[in-house]
Amino acid sequence: MKHIIAIGGGEIGRPGYPVETTEIDRRIISLSGKTNPNVLFLPTASTDSTGYYKVFNQHYGRRLGCDVEVLNLYSKPSKSTIERAIANADIIYVGGGNTLKMMMLWRRTGVNKLLAAAYKNGTVLCGLSAGAICWFKAGLSDSRSFSSGGKVWNYINVHGLDLEALLICPHFDVEPQRPTALKRMLEDTKKVAIALDNCSAIEIKDGTFRILRSNQNAKAYKAYWSNGKYNIDALPVSNDYLPLTLLMQ
């Protein structure tokens, strides 16, 4: 069985902020079929932030009862170490940050191929923001902001692992420029995007999907151009799975 849960954004308990995604996180854990699954955290997009790992371990480890391991790629672990960490994981969670920089490093180290193989083997793949974009064909990313030095920057289209042929736009409700940038990107690409508010997620299971949320106000949308008109349709929140092909049309 193949599973992806892509989360649009939200806090998991960093100092000074609330925990916002617990309901979605519990669903992720349940998909492993284990009470205490092995969760591999990849903080590549945050340049292996130690603080981020500590927050993640507090949430998924101490609060939710998982066995958490971290894979820090910037410390240049051996190929066998990388392979073992990915193979041992029941769940792989990718954190937020610089999507473009992360994807470049994954491709240099072969992590992209290992994650694609894990997907085929039934490992639950998930993540937030950059960790949502990475599993799909591409996504609307703020990666240029990390190297702008305070100057004006633009959202860019960053290619992911292409495990599913959709575009993803995280943080749709909290970054004012994202809706306009997504509309422009889709006009150029003629693709379909899933726009996710913070505290919303799309769960994909074996060719089907449903929308999850940990906040009753969070929404998800299907965005696309058709016959010269831009459309953005709210997606229903339901316990029922729908054919993924509905999002491709």
Buried (B, 14 or more C-beta within 10 A) or exposed (E): EBBBBBBBBBBBBBEEEEBBBBEBBEBBBEBBEEEEBBBBBBBBBBBBBEEBBBBBBBBBBEBBEBBBBBBBBEEEBEEEEBBBBBEEBBBBBBBBBBBBBBBBBBEEBEBBEBBBEBBEEBBBBBBBBBBBBBBBBBBBBBBBBBEEEEEEBEBBBBBBBEBBEBBBBBBBBEBEEBBEBBBBBBEEBEBBBBBBBBBBBBBBBEEBBBBBBBBEEBBBBBBBBEEEEEEBEEBEBEEEBBEBEEBEE
